[in-house]
Structures are given as C-alpha cells and as structure tokens.
Amino acid sequence: MTTHPSDDEARRREADDILRRVRQETDPQTGASVERIVLGARSHFWGGDADPNDRMEVWGMRIGRLAGLVVFVVLAVMLLRQLGGP
C-alpha cells in the first residue's frame, strides 16, 4: 500500500498543529507555577509574613529561616556522605 505525498503532508501539518496547541496550553501553566513557587520561597525566607513595622521580628525570621536552610543542607550532605561512603 502506497501513500501519496499529499497525505503525508496533511498528516504532518495536523501533527504540527496538535503539538503547537499542546505547547500553548501547557507552557504558560508551567511558567506560572514555577514563578509562584520561586516568589513564595523568596517571600518566606525574607520574612514576608512578619509584621513590617517590627524590624526585629522581620530580621529574626530571616535569620532563623536562613539558618534552618543552612542546617538542612549540611545535614543532607552528611547523610549523603554516610550512605555513599564506607
């Protein structure tokens, strides 16, 4: 059974249209969710939920949350070394 070049071209155009629609539907959602995650993390670590009029509370939250992140990373590295080495 042979296919005509016009049939192949029509299938290719249809496939390209489908892929373009899928990209349009998924790309904005992915970008928006990543942006929301990054901005949420930034707000969290910089004390965005603290009372802005209380500078000590804001700085205390920033220091505490950043120190917690550093401790987490150090513990994760220690665990990976423990699991990977003799």
Distance bins in CASP14 RR format, pairs under 12 A and 6 or more apart:
PFRMAT RR
TARGET T0000
AUTHOR 0000-0000-0000
RMODE 2
METHOD distances of the structure
MODEL  1
1 7 0 0 0 0 0 1 0 0 0 0 0
2 8 0 0 0 0 0 1 0 0 0 0 0
3 9 0 0 0 0 0 1 0 0 0 0 0
3 10 0 0 0 0 0 1 0 0 0 0 0
3 11 0 0 0 0 1 0 0 0 0 0 0
3 12 0 0 0 0 0 1 0 0 0 0 0
4 10 0 0 0 0 1 0 0 0 0 0 0
4 11 0 0 0 0 0 1 0 0 0 0 0
5 11 0 0 0 0 0 1 0 0 0 0 0
5 12 0 0 0 0 0 1 0 0 0 0 0
6 12 0 0 0 0 0 1 0 0 0 0 0
6 13 0 0 0 0 0 1 0 0 0 0 0
7 13 0 0 0 0 0 1 0 0 0 0 0
7 14 0 0 0 0 0 1 0 0 0 0 0
8 14 0 0 0 0 0 1 0 0 0 0 0
8 15 0 0 0 0 0 1 0 0 0 0 0
9 15 0 0 0 0 0 1 0 0 0 0 0
9 16 0 0 0 0 0 1 0 0 0 0 0
10 16 0 0 0 0 0 1 0 0 0 0 0
10 17 0 0 0 0 0 1 0 0 0 0 0
11 17 0 0 0 0 0 1 0 0 0 0 0
11 18 0 0 0 0 0 1 0 0 0 0 0
12 18 0 0 0 0 0 1 0 0 0 0 0
12 19 0 0 0 0 0 1 0 0 0 0 0
13 19 0 0 0 0 0 1 0 0 0 0 0
13 20 0 0 0 0 0 1 0 0 0 0 0
14 20 0 0 0 0 0 1 0 0 0 0 0
14 21 0 0 0 0 0 1 0 0 0 0 0
15 21 0 0 0 0 0 1 0 0 0 0 0
15 22 0 0 0 0 0 1 0 0 0 0 0
16 22 0 0 0 0 0 1 0 0 0 0 0
16 23 0 0 0 0 0 1 0 0 0 0 0
17 23 0 0 0 0 0 1 0 0 0 0 0
17 24 0 0 0 0 0 1 0 0 0 0 0
18 24 0 0 0 0 0 1 0 0 0 0 0
18 25 0 0 0 0 0 1 0 0 0 0 0
19 25 0 0 0 0 0 1 0 0 0 0 0
19 26 0 0 0 0 0 1 0 0 0 0 0
19 27 0 0 0 0 0 1 0 0 0 0 0
20 26 0 0 0 0 0 1 0 0 0 0 0
20 27 0 0 0 0 0 1 0 0 0 0 0
21 27 0 0 0 0 0 1 0 0 0 0 0
22 29 0 0 0 0 0 1 0 0 0 0 0
22 30 0 0 0 0 0 1 0 0 0 0 0
23 29 0 0 0 0 0 1 0 0 0 0 0
23 30 0 0 0 0 0 1 0 0 0 0 0
24 30 0 0 0 0 0 1 0 0 0 0 0
26 32 0 0 0 0 0 1 0 0 0 0 0
26 33 0 0 0 0 0 1 0 0 0 0 0
27 33 0 0 0 0 0 1 0 0 0 0 0
27 34 0 0 0 0 0 1 0 0 0 0 0
28 34 0 0 0 0 0 1 0 0 0 0 0
28 35 0 0 0 0 0 1 0 0 0 0 0
29 35 0 0 0 0 0 1 0 0 0 0 0
29 36 0 0 0 0 0 1 0 0 0 0 0
30 36 0 0 0 0 0 1 0 0 0 0 0
30 37 0 0 0 0 0 1 0 0 0 0 0
31 37 0 0 0 0 1 0 0 0 0 0 0
31 38 0 0 0 0 1 0 0 0 0 0 0
31 39 0 0 0 0 0 1 0 0 0 0 0
32 38 0 0 0 0 0 1 0 0 0 0 0
32 39 0 0 0 0 0 1 0 0 0 0 0
33 39 0 0 0 0 0 1 0 0 0 0 0
33 40 0 0 0 0 0 1 0 0 0 0 0
34 40 0 0 0 0 0 1 0 0 0 0 0
34 41 0 0 0 0 0 1 0 0 0 0 0
35 41 0 0 0 0 0 1 0 0 0 0 0
35 42 0 0 0 0 0 1 0 0 0 0 0
36 42 0 0 0 0 0 1 0 0 0 0 0
36 43 0 0 0 0 0 1 0 0 0 0 0
37 43 0 0 0 0 0 1 0 0 0 0 0
37 44 0 0 0 0 0 1 0 0 0 0 0
38 44 0 0 0 0 0 1 0 0 0 0 0
38 45 0 0 0 0 0 1 0 0 0 0 0
39 45 0 0 0 0 0 1 0 0 0 0 0
39 46 0 0 0 0 0 1 0 0 0 0 0
39 48 0 0 0 0 0 1 0 0 0 0 0
40 46 0 0 0 0 1 0 0 0 0 0 0
40 47 0 0 0 0 0 1 0 0 0 0 0
40 48 0 0 0 0 1 0 0 0 0 0 0
40 49 0 0 0 0 0 1 0 0 0 0 0
41 47 0 0 0 0 0 1 0 0 0 0 0
41 48 0 0 0 0 0 1 0 0 0 0 0
41 65 0 0 0 0 0 1 0 0 0 0 0
41 66 0 0 0 0 0 1 0 0 0 0 0
41 69 0 0 0 0 1 0 0 0 0 0 0
42 48 0 0 0 0 1 0 0 0 0 0 0
42 62 0 0 0 0 0 1 0 0 0 0 0
42 65 0 0 0 0 0 1 0 0 0 0 0
42 66 0 0 0 0 0 1 0 0 0 0 0
43 49 1 0 0 1 0 0 0 0 0 0 0
43 50 0 0 0 0 0 1 0 0 0 0 0
43 58 0 0 0 0 0 1 0 0 0 0 0
43 61 0 0 0 0 0 1 0 0 0 0 0
43 62 0 0 0 0 0 1 0 0 0 0 0
43 65 0 0 0 0 0 1 0 0 0 0 0
44 50 0 0 0 0 0 1 0 0 0 0 0
44 61 0 0 0 0 1 0 0 0 0 0 0
44 62 0 0 0 0 0 1 0 0 0 0 0
44 64 0 0 0 0 0 1 0 0 0 0 0
44 65 1 0 0 1 0 0 0 0 0 0 0
44 66 0 0 0 0 0 1 0 0 0 0 0
44 68 0 0 0 0 0 1 0 0 0 0 0
44 69 0 0 0 0 0 1 0 0 0 0 0
45 58 0 0 0 0 0 1 0 0 0 0 0
45 60 0 0 0 0 0 1 0 0 0 0 0
45 61 0 0 0 0 1 0 0 0 0 0 0
45 62 1 0 0 1 0 0 0 0 0 0 0
45 63 0 0 0 0 0 1 0 0 0 0 0
45 64 0 0 0 0 1 0 0 0 0 0 0
45 65 1 0 1 0 0 0 0 0 0 0 0
45 66 1 0 0 1 0 0 0 0 0 0 0
45 67 0 0 0 0 0 1 0 0 0 0 0
45 68 0 0 0 0 1 0 0 0 0 0 0
45 69 1 0 0 1 0 0 0 0 0 0 0
45 70 0 0 0 0 0 1 0 0 0 0 0
46 52 0 0 0 0 0 1 0 0 0 0 0
46 58 0 0 0 0 1 0 0 0 0 0 0
46 59 0 0 0 0 0 1 0 0 0 0 0
46 60 0 0 0 0 0 1 0 0 0 0 0
46 61 0 0 0 0 1 0 0 0 0 0 0
46 62 1 0 1 0 0 0 0 0 0 0 0
46 63 0 0 0 0 0 1 0 0 0 0 0
46 64 0 0 0 0 0 1 0 0 0 0 0
46 65 0 0 0 0 1 0 0 0 0 0 0
46 66 0 0 0 0 1 0 0 0 0 0 0
46 69 0 0 0 0 0 1 0 0 0 0 0
47 54 0 0 0 0 0 1 0 0 0 0 0
47 55 0 0 0 0 0 1 0 0 0 0 0
47 57 0 0 0 0 1 0 0 0 0 0 0
47 58 1 0 1 0 0 0 0 0 0 0 0
47 59 0 0 0 0 1 0 0 0 0 0 0
47 60 0 0 0 0 1 0 0 0 0 0 0
47 61 1 0 1 0 0 0 0 0 0 0 0
47 62 1 0 1 0 0 0 0 0 0 0 0
47 63 0 0 0 0 0 1 0 0 0 0 0
47 64 0 0 0 0 1 0 0 0 0 0 0
47 65 1 0 0 1 0 0 0 0 0 0 0
47 66 0 0 0 0 0 1 0 0 0 0 0
48 54 0 0 0 0 0 1 0 0 0 0 0
48 57 0 0 0 0 0 1 0 0 0 0 0
48 58 1 0 0 1 0 0 0 0 0 0 0
48 59 0 0 0 0 0 1 0 0 0 0 0
48 60 0 0 0 0 0 1 0 0 0 0 0
48 61 1 0 0 1 0 0 0 0 0 0 0
48 62 0 0 0 0 1 0 0 0 0 0 0
48 65 0 0 0 0 0 1 0 0 0 0 0
49 57 0 0 0 0 0 1 0 0 0 0 0
49 58 0 0 0 0 1 0 0 0 0 0 0
49 61 1 0 0 1 0 0 0 0 0 0 0
49 62 0 0 0 0 0 1 0 0 0 0 0
49 65 0 0 0 0 0 1 0 0 0 0 0
50 56 0 0 0 0 1 0 0 0 0 0 0
50 57 1 0 1 0 0 0 0 0 0 0 0
50 58 1 0 1 0 0 0 0 0 0 0 0
50 59 0 0 0 0 1 0 0 0 0 0 0
50 60 0 0 0 0 1 0 0 0 0 0 0
50 61 1 0 1 0 0 0 0 0 0 0 0
50 62 0 0 0 0 1 0 0 0 0 0 0
50 63 0 0 0 0 0 1 0 0 0 0 0
50 64 0 0 0 0 0 1 0 0 0 0 0
50 65 0 0 0 0 0 1 0 0 0 0 0
51 57 1 0 1 0 0 0 0 0 0 0 0
51 58 1 0 0 1 0 0 0 0 0 0 0
51 59 0 0 0 0 0 1 0 0 0 0 0
51 60 0 0 0 0 0 1 0 0 0 0 0
51 61 0 0 0 0 1 0 0 0 0 0 0
52 58 1 0 0 1 0 0 0 0 0 0 0
52 59 0 0 0 0 0 1 0 0 0 0 0
52 61 0 0 0 0 0 1 0 0 0 0 0
54 60 0 0 0 0 1 0 0 0 0 0 0
54 61 0 0 0 0 1 0 0 0 0 0 0
55 61 0 0 0 0 0 1 0 0 0 0 0
55 62 0 0 0 0 0 1 0 0 0 0 0
56 62 0 0 0 0 0 1 0 0 0 0 0
56 63 0 0 0 0 0 1 0 0 0 0 0
57 63 0 0 0 0 0 1 0 0 0 0 0
57 64 0 0 0 0 0 1 0 0 0 0 0
58 64 0 0 0 0 0 1 0 0 0 0 0
58 65 0 0 0 0 0 1 0 0 0 0 0
59 65 0 0 0 0 0 1 0 0 0 0 0
59 66 0 0 0 0 0 1 0 0 0 0 0
60 66 0 0 0 0 1 0 0 0 0 0 0
60 67 0 0 0 0 1 0 0 0 0 0 0
60 68 0 0 0 0 0 1 0 0 0 0 0
61 67 0 0 0 0 0 1 0 0 0 0 0
61 68 0 0 0 0 0 1 0 0 0 0 0
62 68 0 0 0 0 0 1 0 0 0 0 0
62 69 0 0 0 0 0 1 0 0 0 0 0
63 69 0 0 0 0 0 1 0 0 0 0 0
63 70 0 0 0 0 0 1 0 0 0 0 0
64 70 0 0 0 0 1 0 0 0 0 0 0
64 71 0 0 0 0 1 0 0 0 0 0 0
64 72 0 0 0 0 0 1 0 0 0 0 0
65 71 0 0 0 0 0 1 0 0 0 0 0
65 72 0 0 0 0 0 1 0 0 0 0 0
66 72 0 0 0 0 0 1 0 0 0 0 0
66 73 0 0 0 0 0 1 0 0 0 0 0
67 73 0 0 0 0 0 1 0 0 0 0 0
67 74 0 0 0 0 0 1 0 0 0 0 0
68 74 0 0 0 0 1 0 0 0 0 0 0
68 75 0 0 0 0 1 0 0 0 0 0 0
68 76 0 0 0 0 0 1 0 0 0 0 0
69 75 0 0 0 0 0 1 0 0 0 0 0
69 76 0 0 0 0 0 1 0 0 0 0 0
70 76 0 0 0 0 0 1 0 0 0 0 0
70 77 0 0 0 0 0 1 0 0 0 0 0
71 77 0 0 0 0 0 1 0 0 0 0 0
71 78 0 0 0 0 0 1 0 0 0 0 0
72 78 0 0 0 0 0 1 0 0 0 0 0
72 79 0 0 0 0 0 1 0 0 0 0 0
73 79 0 0 0 0 0 1 0 0 0 0 0
73 80 0 0 0 0 0 1 0 0 0 0 0
74 80 0 0 0 0 0 1 0 0 0 0 0
74 81 0 0 0 0 0 1 0 0 0 0 0
75 81 0 0 0 0 0 1 0 0 0 0 0
75 82 0 0 0 0 0 1 0 0 0 0 0
76 82 0 0 0 0 0 1 0 0 0 0 0
76 83 0 0 0 0 0 1 0 0 0 0 0
77 83 0 0 0 0 0 1 0 0 0 0 0
77 84 0 0 0 0 0 1 0 0 0 0 0
78 84 0 0 0 0 0 1 0 0 0 0 0
78 85 0 0 0 0 0 1 0 0 0 0 0
79 85 0 0 0 0 0 1 0 0 0 0 0
END
